[in-house]
Amino acid sequence: MNMKEYYSVVPGEKPLDRMVTDGGFTGIFRSICCIGDSLSSGEFESLDANGSVGYHDMFEFSWGQFIARDTGATVYNFSRGGMTAKEYIESFAEANGFWDTDKLCRCYIVALGVNDVFGRNQEIGTVSDMNPDENGNYKDTFASYYGRLVKRIKDMNPDAYFFFMSMPKYGDGGDPRREAHAALLYDFTKVFSRSYVIDLYKYAPVYDAEFKSHFFMSGHMNPAGYLLTARMVESCIDFIIRSNPEHFSKIGYIGTPYDNVNYKS
């Protein structure tokens, strides 16, 4: 067996060209936190005979918990249907103890933006919005809340790894806000160390009518859709690790007093 076929990245390979089903190298993270909205919460949409619609976060079906079962890692769902970066940083995280030091993880997957940009019609903004003006005020932009959310965790857990998830294309001819959201995430990787983009906007299949017939139930995913999302997230992280192995050597030291100065990750 040629082991290079297992761990190397071949020229021209894209993140989803090699779909993993066991987590791949995502398994090196023994604790993972998923920060997101309904699509991070395994939310299902119900409809009864009277036309009443319900929304139900069923975390055991979330893509994060599929990753937990694939890798054996401890995965936290710091998410809820309808979540925005603004609500997360202003009230949700505090109310649920998500800033507590006993919940610090080696890896954070941040999947926010749908409710912010499309639900609240919030301006996307730029990375500089995470900084206050001369009066100590912040802009009311997605970038402002998102950047401050990540910074607060980084301040507590500076060696943690972050994966920022972009939004996939839908079968509507495209929306420039999704592209701008993805571009912002890449800008944040220049601000925060050990951060990368899970670029579903660029690499995931288009969520068109055919895709939804397999993987959606009304406006949210069905169980197979959440499992597929887990596979895509795992495969993207696996690809990133295989592409940058030197960046991930010291994951085991996160949260410990140990180091190995011969490695710079």
N, C-alpha and C positions, 0 to 999 in steps of 0.2 A: 504493500500500500504506500502510495506517495502522500505523506502527511501534509505536504504543502497544499494539496487539494482541499484539505480540511480547514486550514487556518489562514491561508494566503488570500489576497484579493487579486483576481486576474485583471489584466488590462481591459478597461472598458466596462467592468462589472458595475452594476447599479445596486442600490440597497435591497431591492426586492427580487433580484435575479435568483437568489438562493434563499428560499423560504425555509426557516427553521421551525421545527415542531416541538423542540424540547427546550426552547429558550436560547440555544446556542451559547455564545459567550456572555449573554445577559446574565447567566447564572453566576458570574463572579460577584455580582452584587447580592449580598445576603439580606439587605434591608432596602426596600424601595417604597417611596411615597408617591402616590398619584394624586395630583392636585387638579381638579377639573369640575365639570358640570354634569349634566345628565348622562352624556356619553361616556363619562368616566365612572358612572355609578350603576351601570347595568340597568338603566331605566327602561321600563316597558310601558307602552301606552295601551290602556284598556278602553273598550267601547261596549256598553251594554245595550240591551234591546230597546231602551228608551232614548238612546242617543247620548247618554251621559259619558263623557270622556274622563278618564283618570290617568294619572301618571305615578309610577311606582318604582322607586329606586330599589333594585334587588341586587345587592352588591356581590352576591356569590356568582352572578352572571357577568360581572364587569370584566373588561379586558384586563384590569389589574389583577383580579383574582385568578383568571386563567393563567396569567404569567406566574403567579404564586404557585399554582399547581404544577406548571411546567418546570419551574426552576427549583422549587423547594424553598424559595426565599420568603421572608416575611414581607408582605405587601400591605400597606395602609391605604385605605380610600379616604383621602381628605377632600371629599367632593359631595355635591348634592345637585339635584336637578335645578336648573335655573341659575347656577352660580356664576358670578362675575368676579373679576379681579378686585373690583372696588369693594364688593361685599365681603370677599374673603379677607382682605387686609383690614377693613374697618370694623368687622364684627364677627364674622363666621369662625375664623381661626381661633380667636380669643375665647369665644363662647364654648368651643368644643375642645379646648386644651391642645390645639394643634401647634402652638408655639412651645409647648413644654419640652424640656431637654430630654426627657425619657422617650420622646418620639422622634428624635433626630435620626436621620437615615443616611446611608452612604450614597443613595441615588434618589433624585427627584425627577419625576416626569410631569411636566406642567402642560396641561391641555385646556387652556382657557382662551376665550375670544369670541365664540359664537354668540353668546348672550350679550356680551359687551358691545360688539360691533354691529350685530344684526338685531338683537333684541332692544338694546338701549340706544342704538344708532350713535354710539359714542365715536368720537374722532379717534383715529388710531394713534396719532402723535409720533414722537420721536424719542430716542433713548434719553435725550437731555431732559425730558419732562419728568424723569424720576428725581430730579434735583429741585429743591425749592427756589423760588425767586428771592429777591433781596428782603422781602417782607415775611419770608418763611412760608409762603403759600405755594401750593402745587397746582399744576394744570389738571383739568378734569378730562384726561385722555386715558385711553386704554394703556398706553405705554407708561404713563405715570404710575398707575396702580400696579401693573405687572412688574415693572422694574423695582418698585419698592418692596413688593412681595418677595421677589428673589433676593434682594439685598438683605432683607431682614433675616432670611434663613442663612444666607452666606455669612452674615456677621456672627451668627451663633455657631455655624458649622462650615468654616472656610474651606475645608478640604473635600466637601461633598461634590458630587457630580450632578450636573443638570442636563436634562434633555427637554428641549422646548418643542412642542408638537404643533405643526401647522395644520390648517384645515384642508381637507381634500376638495377637489373640484366636484361640483354637482352638474347634472345634465341640463344646465340652464344657459349654456353658452359662456359660462365663466363670469366671475364678479371681481372687479379690480380690488375690492376690499380684501378678498382672500389672498391675492398676490401681495398686497401691501402688508398684510399681517405676517405673511411668511418672510418678507424682506426685513421687517422689524425684528423678528426672532434672530435672524442672522446678525443683525446689528448688535443685539444683546450678547451674542457669543463673543463679541469684541470687547465687551464691558466686563463680563464675568468669566473668571478662569474656570477651567474644567466644564465648559458648557458646549453643547452641540444641538443641532436641529434634527428632529425626526420629521423629515420633509414629506408629509403625505400630500401636500399640494402638488409637489413635483413628481412624486413617484407612485402614489397610490392609484388604483383604478378610478375612473370617473364614476361618481355615484349617480348613475343615470337610471332610467326606468328598468332596464334589464338587471342591473346590479341590485336595485331595491327589491325587485321581485324575489331575489334569493336571500337577501340579508336584512331587510327592513320589515317592521310591522307598524303600519301607519307612519308617524313622523319620527320614530326612533328605531333602533336596531332590534333584531330578534336575537335569540341566543347564538345562532351561527354567525351573525354579524359581529357580535362582541368577541367571539372566538377568533374570527378572521382578523379583527383589529389587533388582538393580542399577538397573533402571528406576525402581523406587519410591524408592530412596535418592536417585538423581539428581534425580528430580522434586521430592522434598521439599526438597532443598538449593536447587534452582533457584527454588522458590517462596519460600523464606526470603530468598534474595538479592533477588528481585524485590520482595518486601515491604519490605525494609530496605536499599535500594541504598546509602544513606549509610554503612552499617556496613562496607562491603566495598571502599571506595575505595583503601585503602592496602595491599592484599594484596601487591603487588609489592615493597614495602619490607621485608617480613619477612626478618630475617636480614641486613639491610644497615644502614649508618649513616644512611640518608636518611629524611627525613620531609617532610611538607607540613603546616604548622601551621594552614592554613586548613581542614583536614579533621580530624574528631575520631575517625574509626573506629579 
